[in-house]
Structures are given as C-alpha cells and as structure tokens.
Amino acid sequence: MAERIETRPVMTYGQIFVFWFPLALMWLMMATEQPALTAIIARMPNARVNLAAFGVVFAIALVAESPIIQMLSAATALCGHRQNYELLLRFMHIMALILTIGHLVVALTPLYDFIVGGLLNVPEHILETSRLPFLIMTPFSAAVGYRRLWQGVLIRHGKTWVVPVSMVTRLVALALVLGLGFTRLRLPGATLAAIAIAVGVTVAALAAAVLNRIFVTPVMRDAAQHETVLGWHGLMHFYVPLSLTTVVFLLAQPVLTFGIARAALPERSLAVWPVLTAFLFIFNSLALSHQETSIALLKERPESAGRLRSFTTVLAVTLSALMFLSALTPAGTWWFQGVSGLSDPLLELTRAPLLILSIAPAILTYKVWFRALYVGAGRTRVLAEGVVVYTVVMFVLVFVGSQTLPLPGVITAAASMVVALVVEIGYLLARRPGTAAAPRAISQG
C-alpha cells in the first residue's frame, strides 16, 4: 500500500498578514527610536554639531555590533529544537564578550581618533563631541545580540504576537531617559541620546529573555531523528557568511560618511543624513520584518511560497509609494521640520535625497525575500558575495561623486546607496536558489 502523504492547505494572505504584522509592529517601533532621538537633539543647544556627532557614533556602533545582527535570522532558521538553541546561545555568550572588549578598546585608545578623524575625516569639533557618547554605547552590541537571539526563537516557535513587547519596554525606557535628560539634566544632545540607547537596548534584552523563558524554553523539544543537530563546524559554516553580510554592509555605512565629509556642505550634510536615514528606516523596517516572516514560514509552511512571493510584491510597491508621496507632499516637510526639528537651512537639503531614497524600500523588500530563500537553503555565502558587490559599487560612486560633482554630500550619498542596492538585488536575482532545490533545503531542521 502506498504511503499516505499529508498535505496542508496553502496559507491565505490573511494568515500571512497576521503572522507578519506583529513583527512589522516590532520593527516599526524600533524605527521610531532614531527620529525621537534626533528630534530631541535638534531642540537642544549646539544642535547641528550634536546631530552630526550622533550620526557618526551611531554609524560606528552599528559596525561594532554587526557580527551579531544576524542572530535574529539565525535563531529563526536554526532554533527549531533545544540542541541548536543551546549551541547558538553559547556562541552568543562568546560574541558578547569579544564585541564588548573590542568596543572598549576602540573607545579608550587612539584607535577612535584614527577611525573618526583619520579614516572618516570627520571635523575635529564633531569628533570630540562624539567621543563620550561612543564610550557610553559600550553595552549596545551585546544587548542587541541577546535580544535578537531570543526574539528569533520566539518567531520560530510561532510566538510573534509577544515579540513587540520587548520593543515596548525599550521605547518606554528610552522615553523616560530622554524626558529626564531633556527637562532636568544639562547634557549635550549626543551624550543624552547615547545614554538613552544604552538603557533602552539593555531593558529590551532583559524583556526578550523573560518572554523566551515563559513561552518557549519550558516547552522546547529535543531534536527529532530526521532533524539536523548542528556542531560548531556546521554553525560556523552557516553563520559566518551570514554575519559577514551585515559586517560588510555596515562597514559600508561609514563609507557614506566618508563621502559626505569630502563633498560640498559637509557639516550641514552630516547633520541632515542621520535624520534622513531615520525617516527611511521607518519604511525599511517594514521591509526588514518580512525577512523573518519568510524564513519562519518557508521552514514550517513551504507549500505557501507562492503566496509569500505575491505578498512581497504588494509590500514592496506599497512602501515605496508611501515614501514617494511623503516626498511630494507637505508630509515630508512636516516631519523634518515639525517632528525632527530641522532648521530652514537643513530642511532645504532634505527634498532631493528623499525623492532619490523613495525607491529604496521596494528594492529592500525584494532583497529580504531573496535573503530568506538563501538562508532557508543554507546558501549564506551568496549573501556575503552580494553585499560585497553592494559595498564596492557604493564606495566607487560616493568617492567619485564627492570628488567630481558640485552636489551636497547628502545627495551623492543617497544616489550611491540606491544604485548600489539595485546592483546587489540584480546579483541576488541572478544567483537565486532554484525552485526545486529550495523547498527541499528549507524543510531540513
């Protein structure tokens, strides 16, 4: 008698939306953090210098944490059972120690002057303003890594509805620190922002740990006979290329600072750039939330791949259309002037780069879809290759543009980022997993 094969119905768009929406809410809440910070800084003394200093600090802090950013995707893909979870947690302990020590070495030695003043060519007064905030950000990498690991475990086990709770605690802590600092303490804006971030990420990591212990750890099962139990070699083979995608990508972000600092209107452009990228991240965050949705559902419901692909297209078009409308209507001016608190000379520099950047959310949505396919298929090396392509293209464009075009650095940076994203998505499209191979790979462990 032939063995009976059980099949499950393809997920509806409503079911995909219900799974995705809590993750989108989490990312959206995270996206509100930077606009809140820049809005406070813009309303404090010496706003232009502190905005520029905060942009420098945040860019370098992101590079410092880059090796553990992919903990969210890794945990979502791998932590279907206890053995893989415990191995990934041990790996996170090691990475937390290494990254914290590395951050302190940079902050407390002449390395900081070499990186910020030498490599990035940031003006001296901005460098000095950024020094203490960078030191305050020391807990950032470890806290973000643990939070993303435990959130990934919650997502893999279908607990997406509790994931935003950790972000709520982060925002509450951030708001309390910002409110106290703005009304009672006389701190430079960049320093206050760094304190708020450090407190917020630490509180969020603790909240994610508690949620994981309540909802997942007590019921997490051991590996089934057909599932892969990773050893250190298997974990490194999967995680190192995946991590390199973020390391290289975030290393590329100071490249934009490098270009902005060498182009026309460097101080104004450096002040505007973090405000623009914070606004862009509101739209990009909804795209990024789709990555873990796709990884988890392709693992558990591979028969729904077609519906997920269509959902990707709708999301991509919607996000870029909304951002494009914000650039063409008074909504953009209201945000940058009313919410972000930019002065008129800085506000003038937002319109053109905002129009250029409006295509980025659509490109990123397709990018995270292909990333989910590659992660599910275990082909993380291709992702590392793609981000190298992105970085090389962006470096060439921002370097040549800043030296040859009579444009403000913020415009050159926006155009370089978008073109590099287009080239990267083209590379991922060319190397995409085969339709027959991918479902077999993603059904493993």
Beta strands, then each sheet from edge to edge (+ up, - down):
end
